Every structure is written in C-alpha cells, then in structure tokens.
Amino acid sequence: MFRIERTVDGMDVSPLGELWRPRYFYGGYAVHGDGSVPPYPASHGCVRISDAAIDWVWAANQAPIGTEVDIYG
C-alpha cells in the first residue's frame, strides 16, 4: 500500500515522460492523465487514466495527499 505524496496541477515532465496533473504515490510513479489509454497493461508503474478522468479527480478533490493507493497485479 502506498499514499499520495505530492501533486502537480499541470503537465510534469519527468524521466518517465509527460504526466498530466499527476498525483504521485511512490517516487516518480503517479496516477496521471494521458491522451492515450490502451486497453492493456502499458505502464512501468504509473496508473494512467484519461485526461477527462484526472480532470474530474482534481475538480472533485479526489485522492488528496495522504490517500491510500493499493496496486493489484
């Protein structure tokens, strides 16, 4: 189990690529928006959701700092 540690309200360019409005939960890994979300696993650790979905997360103040993040694989 992890927790949201920090957030960036906008584009964040990192070694892992461009992350839209990321909510980081472990180092450089985050729940973040992307214009392309394939229907198969395509990440090295991030949780990629649509830009519209992450915009809703921000608008509804979902997953604030401290929120638990459980990853199942």
Predicted model as a PDB file, atoms N, CA, C, CB and O in Angstrom, pLDDT in the B-factor column:
MODEL        1                                                                  
ATOM      1  N   MET A   1       0.837  -1.171   0.000  1.00 90.00           N  
ATOM      2  CA  MET A   1       0.000   0.000   0.000  1.00 90.00           C  
ATOM      3  C   MET A   1       0.887   1.240   0.000  1.00 90.00           C  
ATOM      4  CB  MET A   1      -0.955  -0.005   1.210  1.00 90.00           C  
ATOM      5  O   MET A   1       1.912   1.296   0.680  1.00 90.00           O  
ATOM      6  N   PHE A   2       0.469   2.219  -0.771  1.00 96.00           N  
ATOM      7  CA  PHE A   2       1.184   3.483  -0.878  1.00 96.00           C  
ATOM      8  C   PHE A   2       0.225   4.608  -0.497  1.00 96.00           C  
ATOM      9  CB  PHE A   2       1.756   3.692  -2.321  1.00 96.00           C  
ATOM     10  O   PHE A   2      -0.951   4.366  -0.227  1.00 96.00           O  
ATOM     11  N   ARG A   3       0.728   5.822  -0.476  1.00 98.00           N  
ATOM     12  CA  ARG A   3      -0.105   7.001  -0.220  1.00 98.00           C  
ATOM     13  C   ARG A   3       0.284   8.107  -1.197  1.00 98.00           C  
ATOM     14  CB  ARG A   3       0.047   7.489   1.259  1.00 98.00           C  
ATOM     15  O   ARG A   3       1.447   8.221  -1.585  1.00 98.00           O  
ATOM     16  N   ILE A   4      -0.695   8.921  -1.591  1.00 98.00           N  
ATOM     17  CA  ILE A   4      -0.402  10.081  -2.422  1.00 98.00           C  
ATOM     18  C   ILE A   4       0.542  10.979  -1.626  1.00 98.00           C  
ATOM     19  CB  ILE A   4      -1.719  10.847  -2.838  1.00 98.00           C  
ATOM     20  O   ILE A   4       0.234  11.380  -0.504  1.00 98.00           O  
ATOM     21  N   GLU A   5       1.698  11.289  -2.222  1.00 97.00           N  
ATOM     22  CA  GLU A   5       2.736  12.063  -1.534  1.00 97.00           C  
ATOM     23  C   GLU A   5       2.794  13.514  -1.984  1.00 97.00           C  
ATOM     24  CB  GLU A   5       4.078  11.423  -1.752  1.00 97.00           C  
ATOM     25  O   GLU A   5       3.064  14.408  -1.182  1.00 97.00           O  
ATOM     26  N   ARG A   6       2.543  13.744  -3.262  1.00 97.00           N  
ATOM     27  CA  ARG A   6       2.598  15.104  -3.788  1.00 97.00           C  
ATOM     28  C   ARG A   6       1.800  15.161  -5.077  1.00 97.00           C  
ATOM     29  CB  ARG A   6       4.065  15.558  -4.024  1.00 97.00           C  
ATOM     30  O   ARG A   6       1.514  14.131  -5.687  1.00 97.00           O  
ATOM     31  N   THR A   7       1.443  16.367  -5.487  1.00 97.00           N  
ATOM     32  CA  THR A   7       0.644  16.555  -6.695  1.00 97.00           C  
ATOM     33  C   THR A   7       1.216  17.716  -7.510  1.00 97.00           C  
ATOM     34  CB  THR A   7      -0.847  16.818  -6.338  1.00 97.00           C  
ATOM     35  O   THR A   7       1.897  18.596  -6.984  1.00 97.00           O  
ATOM     36  N   VAL A   8       0.922  17.689  -8.800  1.00 97.00           N  
ATOM     37  CA  VAL A   8       1.301  18.788  -9.694  1.00 97.00           C  
ATOM     38  C   VAL A   8       0.071  19.105 -10.538  1.00 97.00           C  
ATOM     39  CB  VAL A   8       2.557  18.413 -10.604  1.00 97.00           C  
ATOM     40  O   VAL A   8      -0.409  18.256 -11.289  1.00 97.00           O  
ATOM     41  N   ASP A   9      -0.433  20.324 -10.413  1.00 98.00           N  
ATOM     42  CA  ASP A   9      -1.643  20.716 -11.141  1.00 98.00           C  
ATOM     43  C   ASP A   9      -1.254  21.271 -12.510  1.00 98.00           C  
ATOM     44  CB  ASP A   9      -2.465  21.769 -10.335  1.00 98.00           C  
ATOM     45  O   ASP A   9      -1.270  22.482 -12.732  1.00 98.00           O  
ATOM     46  N   GLY A  10      -0.905  20.370 -13.415  1.00 98.00           N  
ATOM     47  CA  GLY A  10      -0.493  20.729 -14.763  1.00 98.00           C  
ATOM     48  C   GLY A  10       0.401  19.644 -15.317  1.00 98.00           C  
ATOM     49  O   GLY A  10       0.474  18.547 -14.764  1.00 98.00           O  
ATOM     50  N   MET A  11       1.080  19.945 -16.406  1.00 98.00           N  
ATOM     51  CA  MET A  11       1.989  18.985 -17.032  1.00 98.00           C  
ATOM     52  C   MET A  11       3.279  18.914 -16.229  1.00 98.00           C  
ATOM     53  CB  MET A  11       2.283  19.375 -18.506  1.00 98.00           C  
ATOM     54  O   MET A  11       3.855  19.944 -15.877  1.00 98.00           O  
ATOM     55  N   ASP A  12       3.731  17.705 -15.942  1.00 97.00           N  
ATOM     56  CA  ASP A  12       5.006  17.494 -15.266  1.00 97.00           C  
ATOM     57  C   ASP A  12       5.855  16.605 -16.161  1.00 97.00           C  
ATOM     58  CB  ASP A  12       4.811  16.855 -13.842  1.00 97.00           C  
ATOM     59  O   ASP A  12       5.477  15.472 -16.458  1.00 97.00           O  
ATOM     60  N   VAL A  13       6.985  17.112 -16.583  1.00 93.00           N  
ATOM     61  CA  VAL A  13       7.894  16.355 -17.450  1.00 93.00           C  
ATOM     62  C   VAL A  13       8.928  15.690 -16.550  1.00 93.00           C  
ATOM     63  CB  VAL A  13       8.583  17.283 -18.532  1.00 93.00           C  
ATOM     64  O   VAL A  13       9.635  16.359 -15.797  1.00 93.00           O  
ATOM     65  N   SER A  14       9.007  14.364 -16.639  1.00 81.00           N  
ATOM     66  CA  SER A  14       9.913  13.594 -15.799  1.00 81.00           C  
ATOM     67  C   SER A  14      10.665  12.584 -16.655  1.00 81.00           C  
ATOM     68  CB  SER A  14       9.142  12.882 -14.663  1.00 81.00           C  
ATOM     69  O   SER A  14      10.397  12.467 -17.851  1.00 81.00           O  
ATOM     70  N   PRO A  15      11.603  11.854 -16.059  1.00 81.00           N  
ATOM     71  CA  PRO A  15      12.297  10.803 -16.816  1.00 81.00           C  
ATOM     72  C   PRO A  15      11.340   9.747 -17.378  1.00 81.00           C  
ATOM     73  CB  PRO A  15      13.330  10.127 -15.929  1.00 81.00           C  
ATOM     74  O   PRO A  15      11.670   9.062 -18.346  1.00 81.00           O  
ATOM     75  N   LEU A  16      10.161   9.618 -16.775  1.00 74.00           N  
ATOM     76  CA  LEU A  16       9.178   8.646 -17.248  1.00 74.00           C  
ATOM     77  C   LEU A  16       8.298   9.197 -18.364  1.00 74.00           C  
ATOM     78  CB  LEU A  16       8.312   8.193 -16.099  1.00 74.00           C  
ATOM     79  O   LEU A  16       7.506   8.457 -18.947  1.00 74.00           O  
ATOM     80  N   GLY A  17       8.427  10.483 -18.666  1.00 83.00           N  
ATOM     81  CA  GLY A  17       7.634  11.086 -19.731  1.00 83.00           C  
ATOM     82  C   GLY A  17       6.833  12.275 -19.238  1.00 83.00           C  
ATOM     83  O   GLY A  17       7.100  12.829 -18.171  1.00 83.00           O  
ATOM     84  N   GLU A  18       5.842  12.658 -20.039  1.00 91.00           N  
ATOM     85  CA  GLU A  18       4.973  13.775 -19.694  1.00 91.00           C  
ATOM     86  C   GLU A  18       3.759  13.240 -18.942  1.00 91.00           C  
ATOM     87  CB  GLU A  18       4.539  14.561 -20.966  1.00 91.00           C  
ATOM     88  O   GLU A  18       3.022  12.394 -19.448  1.00 91.00           O  
ATOM     89  N   LEU A  19       3.566  13.742 -17.737  1.00 95.00           N  
ATOM     90  CA  LEU A  19       2.463  13.296 -16.890  1.00 95.00           C  
ATOM     91  C   LEU A  19       1.513  14.466 -16.671  1.00 95.00           C  
ATOM     92  CB  LEU A  19       2.985  12.738 -15.528  1.00 95.00           C  
ATOM     93  O   LEU A  19       1.916  15.510 -16.159  1.00 95.00           O  
ATOM     94  N   TRP A  20       0.242  14.292 -17.061  1.00 97.00           N  
ATOM     95  CA  TRP A  20      -0.747  15.352 -16.912  1.00 97.00           C  
ATOM     96  C   TRP A  20      -1.391  15.276 -15.532  1.00 97.00           C  
ATOM     97  CB  TRP A  20      -1.819  15.256 -18.015  1.00 97.00           C  
ATOM     98  O   TRP A  20      -2.014  14.274 -15.182  1.00 97.00           O  
ATOM     99  N   ARG A  21      -1.235  16.350 -14.749  1.00 98.00           N  
ATOM    100  CA  ARG A  21      -1.836  16.515 -13.423  1.00 98.00           C  
ATOM    101  C   ARG A  21      -1.575  15.310 -12.513  1.00 98.00           C  
ATOM    102  CB  ARG A  21      -3.337  16.740 -13.559  1.00 98.00           C  
ATOM    103  O   ARG A  21      -2.514  14.755 -11.941  1.00 98.00           O  
ATOM    104  N   PRO A  22      -0.332  14.909 -12.377  1.00 97.00           N  
ATOM    105  CA  PRO A  22      -0.019  13.698 -11.607  1.00 97.00           C  
ATOM    106  C   PRO A  22      -0.277  13.844 -10.108  1.00 97.00           C  
ATOM    107  CB  PRO A  22       1.421  13.321 -11.825  1.00 97.00           C  
ATOM    108  O   PRO A  22      -0.156  14.921  -9.524  1.00 97.00           O  
ATOM    109  N   ARG A  23      -0.630  12.728  -9.532  1.00 97.00           N  
ATOM    110  CA  ARG A  23      -0.734  12.577  -8.079  1.00 97.00           C  
ATOM    111  C   ARG A  23       0.212  11.432  -7.737  1.00 97.00           C  
ATOM    112  CB  ARG A  23      -2.243  12.288  -7.592  1.00 97.00           C  
ATOM    113  O   ARG A  23      -0.125  10.257  -7.875  1.00 97.00           O  
ATOM    114  N   TYR A  24       1.407  11.811  -7.286  1.00 96.00           N  
ATOM    115  CA  TYR A  24       2.484  10.851  -7.053  1.00 96.00           C  
ATOM    116  C   TYR A  24       2.254  10.040  -5.784  1.00 96.00           C  
ATOM    117  CB  TYR A  24       3.820  11.571  -6.969  1.00 96.00           C  
ATOM    118  O   TYR A  24       1.880  10.575  -4.741  1.00 96.00           O  
ATOM    119  N   PHE A  25       2.490   8.721  -5.903  1.00 96.00           N  
ATOM    120  CA  PHE A  25       2.317   7.846  -4.749  1.00 96.00           C  
ATOM    121  C   PHE A  25       3.563   7.065  -4.390  1.00 96.00           C  
ATOM    122  CB  PHE A  25       1.203   6.897  -5.002  1.00 96.00           C  
ATOM    123  O   PHE A  25       3.611   6.467  -3.315  1.00 96.00           O  
ATOM    124  N   TYR A  26       4.576   7.045  -5.245  1.00 94.00           N  
ATOM    125  CA  TYR A  26       5.817   6.322  -4.932  1.00 94.00           C  
ATOM    126  C   TYR A  26       6.904   6.860  -5.841  1.00 94.00           C  
ATOM    127  CB  TYR A  26       5.650   4.766  -5.109  1.00 94.00           C  
ATOM    128  O   TYR A  26       6.953   6.512  -7.020  1.00 94.00           O  
ATOM    129  N   GLY A  27       7.768   7.696  -5.316  1.00 88.00           N  
ATOM    130  CA  GLY A  27       8.831   8.263  -6.134  1.00 88.00           C  
ATOM    131  C   GLY A  27       8.267   8.956  -7.355  1.00 88.00           C  
ATOM    132  O   GLY A  27       7.508   9.917  -7.230  1.00 88.00           O  
ATOM    133  N   GLY A  28       8.634   8.473  -8.549  1.00 89.00           N  
ATOM    134  CA  GLY A  28       8.164   9.060  -9.793  1.00 89.00           C  
ATOM    135  C   GLY A  28       6.897   8.427 -10.338  1.00 89.00           C  
ATOM    136  O   GLY A  28       6.456   8.789 -11.429  1.00 89.00           O  
ATOM    137  N   TYR A  29       6.296   7.489  -9.609  1.00 93.00           N  
ATOM    138  CA  TYR A  29       5.077   6.835 -10.063  1.00 93.00           C  
ATOM    139  C   TYR A  29       3.852   7.610  -9.588  1.00 93.00           C  
ATOM    140  CB  TYR A  29       5.023   5.383  -9.562  1.00 93.00           C  
ATOM    141  O   TYR A  29       3.807   8.101  -8.460  1.00 93.00           O  
ATOM    142  N   ALA A  30       2.862   7.708 -10.473  1.00 95.00           N  
ATOM    143  CA  ALA A  30       1.710   8.546 -10.168  1.00 95.00           C  
ATOM    144  C   ALA A  30       0.442   8.042 -10.840  1.00 95.00           C  
ATOM    145  CB  ALA A  30       1.981   9.969 -10.589  1.00 95.00           C  
ATOM    146  O   ALA A  30       0.489   7.278 -11.804  1.00 95.00           O  
ATOM    147  N   VAL A  31      -0.683   8.484 -10.314  1.00 96.00           N  
ATOM    148  CA  VAL A  31      -1.950   8.432 -11.040  1.00 96.00           C  
ATOM    149  C   VAL A  31      -1.931   9.702 -11.874  1.00 96.00           C  
ATOM    150  CB  VAL A  31      -3.243   8.339 -10.063  1.00 96.00           C  
ATOM    151  O   VAL A  31      -1.779  10.795 -11.328  1.00 96.00           O  
ATOM    152  N   HIS A  32      -2.083   9.578 -13.190  1.00 96.00           N  
ATOM    153  CA  HIS A  32      -1.995  10.760 -14.053  1.00 96.00           C  
ATOM    154  C   HIS A  32      -2.825  10.598 -15.309  1.00 96.00           C  
ATOM    155  CB  HIS A  32      -0.550  11.037 -14.428  1.00 96.00           C  
ATOM    156  O   HIS A  32      -3.162   9.485 -15.714  1.00 96.00           O  
ATOM    157  N   GLY A  33      -3.144  11.713 -15.910  1.00 97.00           N  
ATOM    158  CA  GLY A  33      -3.902  11.707 -17.147  1.00 97.00           C  
ATOM    159  C   GLY A  33      -3.007  11.511 -18.352  1.00 97.00           C  
ATOM    160  O   GLY A  33      -1.809  11.794 -18.321  1.00 97.00           O  
ATOM    161  N   ASP A  34      -3.627  11.016 -19.423  1.00 95.00           N  
ATOM    162  CA  ASP A  34      -2.927  10.833 -20.686  1.00 95.00           C  
ATOM    163  C   ASP A  34      -3.968  10.838 -21.803  1.00 95.00           C  
ATOM    164  CB  ASP A  34      -2.089   9.505 -20.691  1.00 95.00           C  
ATOM    165  O   ASP A  34      -5.110  10.426 -21.599  1.00 95.00           O  
ATOM    166  N   GLY A  35      -3.571  11.301 -22.966  1.00 93.00           N  
ATOM    167  CA  GLY A  35      -4.466  11.333 -24.120  1.00 93.00           C  
ATOM    168  C   GLY A  35      -4.702   9.971 -24.728  1.00 93.00           C  
ATOM    169  O   GLY A  35      -5.626   9.797 -25.522  1.00 93.00           O  
ATOM    170  N   SER A  36      -3.866   8.987 -24.361  1.00 92.00           N  
ATOM    171  CA  SER A  36      -3.985   7.628 -24.893  1.00 92.00           C  
ATOM    172  C   SER A  36      -3.927   6.632 -23.739  1.00 92.00           C  
ATOM    173  CB  SER A  36      -2.861   7.333 -25.935  1.00 92.00           C  
ATOM    174  O   SER A  36      -2.916   6.532 -23.044  1.00 92.00           O  
ATOM    175  N   VAL A  37      -5.015   5.903 -23.545  1.00 94.00           N  
ATOM    176  CA  VAL A  37      -5.063   4.883 -22.501  1.00 94.00           C  
ATOM    177  C   VAL A  37      -5.438   3.563 -23.173  1.00 94.00           C  
ATOM    178  CB  VAL A  37      -6.089   5.263 -21.359  1.00 94.00           C  
ATOM    179  O   VAL A  37      -6.617   3.307 -23.419  1.00 94.00           O  
ATOM    180  N   PRO A  38      -4.442   2.723 -23.470  1.00 92.00           N  
ATOM    181  CA  PRO A  38      -4.732   1.463 -24.159  1.00 92.00           C  
ATOM    182  C   PRO A  38      -5.465   0.477 -23.246  1.00 92.00           C  
ATOM    183  CB  PRO A  38      -3.435   0.831 -24.672  1.00 92.00           C  
ATOM    184  O   PRO A  38      -5.379   0.587 -22.023  1.00 92.00           O  
ATOM    185  N   PRO A  39      -6.182  -0.479 -23.830  1.00 91.00           N  
ATOM    186  CA  PRO A  39      -6.952  -1.448 -23.040  1.00 91.00           C  
ATOM    187  C   PRO A  39      -6.101  -2.624 -22.547  1.00 91.00           C  
ATOM    188  CB  PRO A  39      -8.112  -1.976 -23.865  1.00 91.00           C  
ATOM    189  O   PRO A  39      -6.628  -3.714 -22.323  1.00 91.00           O  
ATOM    190  N   TYR A  40      -4.811  -2.417 -22.380  1.00 88.00           N  
ATOM    191  CA  TYR A  40      -3.907  -3.479 -21.913  1.00 88.00           C  
ATOM    192  C   TYR A  40      -2.821  -2.819 -21.050  1.00 88.00           C  
ATOM    193  CB  TYR A  40      -3.266  -4.280 -23.134  1.00 88.00           C  
ATOM    194  O   TYR A  40      -2.600  -1.613 -21.159  1.00 88.00           O  
ATOM    195  N   PRO A  41      -2.154  -3.583 -20.210  1.00 83.00           N  
ATOM    196  CA  PRO A  41      -1.099  -3.009 -19.374  1.00 83.00           C  
ATOM    197  C   PRO A  41       0.009  -2.406 -20.242  1.00 83.00           C  
ATOM    198  CB  PRO A  41      -0.515  -4.083 -18.431  1.00 83.00           C  
ATOM    199  O   PRO A  41       0.563  -3.078 -21.112  1.00 83.00           O  
ATOM    200  N   ALA A  42       0.323  -1.141 -19.998  1.00 84.00           N  
ATOM    201  CA  ALA A  42       1.340  -0.471 -20.817  1.00 84.00           C  
ATOM    202  C   ALA A  42       2.181   0.480 -19.978  1.00 84.00           C  
ATOM    203  CB  ALA A  42       0.682   0.294 -21.972  1.00 84.00           C  
ATOM    204  O   ALA A  42       2.729   1.453 -20.495  1.00 84.00           O  
ATOM    205  N   SER A  43       2.281   0.198 -18.687  1.00 81.00           N  
ATOM    206  CA  SER A  43       2.985   1.093 -17.789  1.00 81.00           C  
ATOM    207  C   SER A  43       4.100   0.359 -17.080  1.00 81.00           C  
ATOM    208  CB  SER A  43       2.029   1.705 -16.779  1.00 81.00           C  
ATOM    209  O   SER A  43       4.091  -0.867 -16.970  1.00 81.00           O  
ATOM    210  N   HIS A  44       5.046   1.117 -16.610  1.00 80.00           N  
ATOM    211  CA  HIS A  44       6.117   0.549 -15.792  1.00 80.00           C  
ATOM    212  C   HIS A  44       5.875   0.841 -14.318  1.00 80.00           C  
ATOM    213  CB  HIS A  44       7.484   1.103 -16.226  1.00 80.00           C  
ATOM    214  O   HIS A  44       6.777   0.677 -13.497  1.00 80.00           O  
ATOM    215  N   GLY A  45       4.671   1.270 -13.979  1.00 86.00           N  
ATOM    216  CA  GLY A  45       4.340   1.523 -12.584  1.00 86.00           C  
ATOM    217  C   GLY A  45       3.283   2.576 -12.358  1.00 86.00           C  
ATOM    218  O   GLY A  45       2.637   2.579 -11.311  1.00 86.00           O  
ATOM    219  N   CYS A  46       3.088   3.471 -13.309  1.00 91.00           N  
ATOM    220  CA  CYS A  46       2.079   4.518 -13.150  1.00 91.00           C  
ATOM    221  C   CYS A  46       0.669   3.960 -13.346  1.00 91.00           C  
ATOM    222  CB  CYS A  46       2.336   5.662 -14.143  1.00 91.00           C  
ATOM    223  O   CYS A  46       0.481   2.867 -13.881  1.00 91.00           O  
ATOM    224  N   VAL A  47      -0.302   4.733 -12.903  1.00 93.00           N  
ATOM    225  CA  VAL A  47      -1.708   4.431 -13.144  1.00 93.00           C  
ATOM    226  C   VAL A  47      -2.192   5.482 -14.136  1.00 93.00           C  
ATOM    227  CB  VAL A  47      -2.567   4.436 -11.798  1.00 93.00           C  
ATOM    228  O   VAL A  47      -2.443   6.628 -13.766  1.00 93.00           O  
ATOM    229  N   ARG A  48      -2.321   5.079 -15.405  1.00 94.00           N  
ATOM    230  CA  ARG A  48      -2.694   6.011 -16.463  1.00 94.00           C  
ATOM    231  C   ARG A  48      -4.201   6.000 -16.647  1.00 94.00           C  
ATOM    232  CB  ARG A  48      -1.985   5.657 -17.785  1.00 94.00           C  
ATOM    233  O   ARG A  48      -4.806   4.952 -16.872  1.00 94.00           O  
ATOM    234  N   ILE A  49      -4.800   7.187 -16.547  1.00 95.00           N  
ATOM    235  CA  ILE A  49      -6.228   7.340 -16.783  1.00 95.00           C  
ATOM    236  C   ILE A  49      -6.414   8.451 -17.811  1.00 95.00           C  
ATOM    237  CB  ILE A  49      -7.001   7.656 -15.452  1.00 95.00           C  
ATOM    238  O   ILE A  49      -5.471   9.183 -18.112  1.00 95.00           O  
ATOM    239  N   SER A  50      -7.598   8.576 -18.337  1.00 97.00           N  
ATOM    240  CA  SER A  50      -7.831   9.590 -19.370  1.00 97.00           C  
ATOM    241  C   SER A  50      -7.656  10.999 -18.795  1.00 97.00           C  
ATOM    242  CB  SER A  50      -9.245   9.431 -19.973  1.00 97.00           C  
ATOM    243  O   SER A  50      -7.773  11.212 -17.588  1.00 97.00           O  
ATOM    244  N   ASP A  51      -7.376  11.946 -19.681  1.00 97.00           N  
ATOM    245  CA  ASP A  51      -7.267  13.345 -19.253  1.00 97.00           C  
ATOM    246  C   ASP A  51      -8.568  13.803 -18.590  1.00 97.00           C  
ATOM    247  CB  ASP A  51      -6.929  14.258 -20.458  1.00 97.00           C  
ATOM    248  O   ASP A  51      -8.537  14.509 -17.582  1.00 97.00           O  
ATOM    249  N   ALA A  52      -9.711  13.402 -19.156  1.00 98.00           N  
ATOM    250  CA  ALA A  52     -11.000  13.782 -18.582  1.00 98.00           C  
ATOM    251  C   ALA A  52     -11.155  13.213 -17.177  1.00 98.00           C  
ATOM    252  CB  ALA A  52     -12.151  13.301 -19.477  1.00 98.00           C  
ATOM    253  O   ALA A  52     -11.684  13.883 -16.290  1.00 98.00           O  
ATOM    254  N   ALA A  53     -10.699  11.985 -16.970  1.00 98.00           N  
ATOM    255  CA  ALA A  53     -10.820  11.361 -15.648  1.00 98.00           C  
ATOM    256  C   ALA A  53      -9.946  12.073 -14.617  1.00 98.00           C  
ATOM    257  CB  ALA A  53     -10.437   9.875 -15.723  1.00 98.00           C  
ATOM    258  O   ALA A  53     -10.398  12.321 -13.500  1.00 98.00           O  
ATOM    259  N   ILE A  54      -8.704  12.405 -14.971  1.00 98.00           N  
ATOM    260  CA  ILE A  54      -7.843  13.089 -13.998  1.00 98.00           C  
ATOM    261  C   ILE A  54      -8.340  14.512 -13.756  1.00 98.00           C  
ATOM    262  CB  ILE A  54      -6.374  13.111 -14.489  1.00 98.00           C  
ATOM    263  O   ILE A  54      -8.188  15.038 -12.653  1.00 98.00           O  
ATOM    264  N   ASP A  55      -8.937  15.147 -14.780  1.00 98.00           N  
ATOM    265  CA  ASP A  55      -9.522  16.476 -14.570  1.00 98.00           C  
ATOM    266  C   ASP A  55     -10.668  16.387 -13.560  1.00 98.00           C  
ATOM    267  CB  ASP A  55     -10.027  17.075 -15.914  1.00 98.00           C  
ATOM    268  O   ASP A  55     -10.824  17.282 -12.730  1.00 98.00           O  
ATOM    269  N   TRP A  56     -11.473  15.317 -13.621  1.00 98.00           N  
ATOM    270  CA  TRP A  56     -12.533  15.112 -12.645  1.00 98.00           C  
ATOM    271  C   TRP A  56     -11.948  14.877 -11.258  1.00 98.00           C  
ATOM    272  CB  TRP A  56     -13.421  13.933 -13.055  1.00 98.00           C  
ATOM    273  O   TRP A  56     -12.442  15.430 -10.275  1.00 98.00           O  
ATOM    274  N   VAL A  57     -10.893  14.056 -11.170  1.00 98.00           N  
ATOM    275  CA  VAL A  57     -10.237  13.804  -9.883  1.00 98.00           C  
ATOM    276  C   VAL A  57      -9.860  15.130  -9.224  1.00 98.00           C  
ATOM    277  CB  VAL A  57      -8.977  12.912 -10.070  1.00 98.00           C  
ATOM    278  O   VAL A  57     -10.099  15.333  -8.034  1.00 98.00           O  
ATOM    279  N   TRP A  58      -9.269  16.030 -10.014  1.00 98.00           N  
ATOM    280  CA  TRP A  58      -8.877  17.339  -9.477  1.00 98.00           C  
ATOM    281  C   TRP A  58     -10.101  18.180  -9.115  1.00 98.00           C  
ATOM    282  CB  TRP A  58      -8.005  18.093 -10.493  1.00 98.00           C  
ATOM    283  O   TRP A  58     -10.142  18.773  -8.037  1.00 98.00           O  
ATOM    284  N   ALA A  59     -11.098  18.241  -9.999  1.00 98.00           N  
ATOM    285  CA  ALA A  59     -12.277  19.082  -9.762  1.00 98.00           C  
ATOM    286  C   ALA A  59     -13.057  18.627  -8.527  1.00 98.00           C  
ATOM    287  CB  ALA A  59     -13.194  19.064 -10.990  1.00 98.00           C  
ATOM    288  O   ALA A  59     -13.598  19.453  -7.792  1.00 98.00           O  
ATOM    289  N   ALA A  60     -13.111  17.316  -8.304  1.00 97.00           N  
ATOM    290  CA  ALA A  60     -13.857  16.758  -7.180  1.00 97.00           C  
ATOM    291  C   ALA A  60     -12.977  16.587  -5.933  1.00 97.00           C  
ATOM    292  CB  ALA A  60     -14.465  15.415  -7.576  1.00 97.00           C  
ATOM    293  O   ALA A  60     -13.437  16.083  -4.908  1.00 97.00           O  
ATOM    294  N   ASN A  61     -11.725  17.005  -6.027  1.00 95.00           N  
ATOM    295  CA  ASN A  61     -10.756  16.871  -4.932  1.00 95.00           C  
ATOM    296  C   ASN A  61     -10.667  15.431  -4.433  1.00 95.00           C  
ATOM    297  CB  ASN A  61     -11.133  17.799  -3.773  1.00 95.00           C  
ATOM    298  O   ASN A  61     -10.638  15.175  -3.229  1.00 95.00           O  
ATOM    299  N   GLN A  62     -10.626  14.501  -5.384  1.00 95.00           N  
ATOM    300  CA  GLN A  62     -10.441  13.096  -5.057  1.00 95.00           C  
ATOM    301  C   GLN A  62      -8.944  12.813  -4.936  1.00 95.00           C  
ATOM    302  CB  GLN A  62     -11.100  12.179  -6.131  1.00 95.00           C  
ATOM    303  O   GLN A  62      -8.136  13.489  -5.573  1.00 95.00           O  
ATOM    304  N   ALA A  63      -8.575  11.846  -4.147  1.00 95.00           N  
ATOM    305  CA  ALA A  63      -7.184  11.416  -3.966  1.00 95.00           C  
ATOM    306  C   ALA A  63      -6.267  12.551  -3.526  1.00 95.00           C  
ATOM    307  CB  ALA A  63      -6.661  10.818  -5.249  1.00 95.00           C  
ATOM    308  O   ALA A  63      -5.233  12.787  -4.150  1.00 95.00           O  
ATOM    309  N   PRO A  64      -6.639  13.263  -2.447  1.00 97.00           N  
ATOM    310  CA  PRO A  64      -5.733  14.294  -1.937  1.00 97.00           C  
ATOM    311  C   PRO A  64      -4.489  13.663  -1.314  1.00 97.00           C  
ATOM    312  CB  PRO A  64      -6.453  15.180  -0.904  1.00 97.00           C  
ATOM    313  O   PRO A  64      -4.422  12.444  -1.150  1.00 97.00           O  
ATOM    314  N   ILE A  65      -3.530  14.473  -0.976  1.00 97.00           N  
ATOM    315  CA  ILE A  65      -2.307  13.975  -0.332  1.00 97.00           C  
ATOM    316  C   ILE A  65      -2.708  13.162   0.896  1.00 97.00           C  
ATOM    317  CB  ILE A  65      -1.343  15.156   0.064  1.00 97.00           C  
ATOM    318  O   ILE A  65      -3.543  13.585   1.696  1.00 97.00           O  
ATOM    319  N   GLY A  66      -2.096  11.989   1.025  1.00 98.00           N  
ATOM    320  CA  GLY A  66      -2.392  11.079   2.133  1.00 98.00           C  
ATOM    321  C   GLY A  66      -3.327   9.955   1.769  1.00 98.00           C  
ATOM    322  O   GLY A  66      -3.435   8.990   2.525  1.00 98.00           O  
ATOM    323  N   THR A  67      -4.023  10.038   0.620  1.00 97.00           N  
ATOM    324  CA  THR A  67      -4.949   8.999   0.195  1.00 97.00           C  
ATOM    325  C   THR A  67      -4.196   7.701  -0.063  1.00 97.00           C  
ATOM    326  CB  THR A  67      -5.715   9.436  -1.063  1.00 97.00           C  
ATOM    327  O   THR A  67      -3.135   7.714  -0.687  1.00 97.00           O  
ATOM    328  N   GLU A  68      -4.732   6.582   0.410  1.00 97.00           N  
ATOM    329  CA  GLU A  68      -4.130   5.273   0.179  1.00 97.00           C  
ATOM    330  C   GLU A  68      -4.271   4.872  -1.287  1.00 97.00           C  
ATOM    331  CB  GLU A  68      -4.774   4.213   1.089  1.00 97.00           C  
ATOM    332  O   GLU A  68      -5.305   5.117  -1.910  1.00 97.00           O  
ATOM    333  N   VAL A  69      -3.234   4.259  -1.827  1.00 95.00           N  
ATOM    334  CA  VAL A  69      -3.230   3.735  -3.184  1.00 95.00           C  
ATOM    335  C   VAL A  69      -2.809   2.271  -3.083  1.00 95.00           C  
ATOM    336  CB  VAL A  69      -2.266   4.562  -4.134  1.00 95.00           C  
ATOM    337  O   VAL A  69      -1.690   1.973  -2.665  1.00 95.00           O  
ATOM    338  N   ASP A  70      -3.694   1.366  -3.461  1.00 93.00           N  
ATOM    339  CA  ASP A  70      -3.389  -0.068  -3.472  1.00 93.00           C  
ATOM    340  C   ASP A  70      -3.256  -0.512  -4.913  1.00 93.00           C  
ATOM    341  CB  ASP A  70      -4.489  -0.897  -2.731  1.00 93.00           C  
ATOM    342  O   ASP A  70      -4.133  -0.233  -5.730  1.00 93.00           O  
ATOM    343  N   ILE A  71      -2.176  -1.197  -5.238  1.00 86.00           N  
ATOM    344  CA  ILE A  71      -1.920  -1.682  -6.592  1.00 86.00           C  
ATOM    345  C   ILE A  71      -2.064  -3.207  -6.589  1.00 86.00           C  
ATOM    346  CB  ILE A  71      -0.492  -1.247  -7.094  1.00 86.00           C  
ATOM    347  O   ILE A  71      -1.433  -3.904  -5.794  1.00 86.00           O  
ATOM    348  N   TYR A  72      -2.893  -3.698  -7.479  1.00 80.00           N  
ATOM    349  CA  TYR A  72      -3.080  -5.143  -7.609  1.00 80.00           C  
ATOM    350  C   TYR A  72      -2.627  -5.549  -9.001  1.00 80.00           C  
ATOM    351  CB  TYR A  72      -4.575  -5.560  -7.355  1.00 80.00           C  
ATOM    352  O   TYR A  72      -2.905  -4.852  -9.977  1.00 80.00           O  
ATOM    353  N   GLY A  73      -1.945  -6.649  -9.092  1.00 66.00           N  
ATOM    354  CA  GLY A  73      -1.480  -7.069 -10.407  1.00 66.00           C  
ATOM    355  C   GLY A  73      -1.552  -8.527 -10.627  1.00 66.00           C  
ATOM    356  O   GLY A  73      -1.187  -9.009 -11.699  1.00 66.00           O  
TER     357      GLY A  73                                                      
ENDMDL                                                                          
END                                                                             
